[in-house]
Amino acid sequence: MAEQSQLLLLKIELDKLNDKIIDSLKKFNFIKDIEPDYEKNILKIKTTDEDNRAKISGCIFENNTMIIGMSMERATLEEVFVEITRGGVKNE
C-alpha cells in the first residue's frame, strides 16, 4: 500500500458543535471525511497521513469553540480500502 493511501482518524470532543465549524474544517484539503455527532459534540475526522492536529485545533478555536479531548489513530487496512474504493484518497 502506498504511503499516500494512509489515513489518520481523529476523534475530537468539543464544548459545542455547529455547522460553521464543520464548514470551516472542510476547507482543508487534507481532511477526507467528517462525521459529526451533534448530541455528544464529537467530530470524527479522517485526514491524510500528516499530523495536522495544530491546524485543526486552530480552526476550531477560531470558531470560538474549545476542545475537550482529542485522540488519534491510524486507519486500519480495511478502512483504507473502503476509502480508496469510494474514491476518497487520491494518489498524487
N, C-alpha and C positions, 0 to 999 in steps of 0.2 A: 504494500500500500504506500503510495507517495506521501511525503511529508505534508503536502498542501491539503491532503484529504482529512487530516486530523481535526477534531473539534474539541473545544473545551466547553464544559457545561457549568454555568454559574447559577446558583440559587441565591437570590437576594431578597432579604426581608426588609421591608420599608415601614416607616411610621404611617405613610399614606400612599395610595397608588391611584393614579388617574391617567387618562388618555394622553395628556400633554407630555408626561414623562415617556410614555411608550413612543409617541411620535418623535420626540427628540432623539431617543435611542436608535430608532430606525434609520436615522440619517448616517449612522456609522456603517461603512461598507464591510467591516469585519464582523458585524452581527448578522448571523444567518437565520435566526428564528427567535421569537419572543413569545412566551406563554405566560400571560398574566393570570393571577388568582386574586381577584378583587376582594373576596371575602377575607382572605388571610393576609392581604397586602404583600404577596410574594410574586417575584418575577423569576421565571426560569428562562435563561438566555443561552443560546448556542452561539459560540463565536469561533473564529479561526484559531489556529494553534498558538497564537501570540497571547501573552498575558496583557490584556487591555483593561484590567480592573481599575486602574487610576483614571483612565478616560471615562469609563462607565460611571465611576463614583463621582467624578467632577460634573458630569451631565446631570446626574440625579440631584446633586447638591444645588446646581444652578436652577433647578426646578423647585427649590425650597422644600426638599424632602430629605429626611435623614435615613441613613442605612442603619438598620438594627443588627443585621447579620449578613454574612456572605460566605458561601462555600464554593469551592471549585474542584472539578474532577475532569479527567479525560473521558471522552466518549468511548463507549465500547465499540468493538469491531462491528457488531450488529447495528448500532446506532449510526455509525459512519456509512455503512452500506445502504441503510434506508435513506439517509440524507443524499447520498450520491445518486441513487436510483430516482429520487424525487427531483433531481436536478438542482439541489441546494448548494452543493460545493462545486466550485469551478477550479480546475487546474489551470494555472496561468503559465 
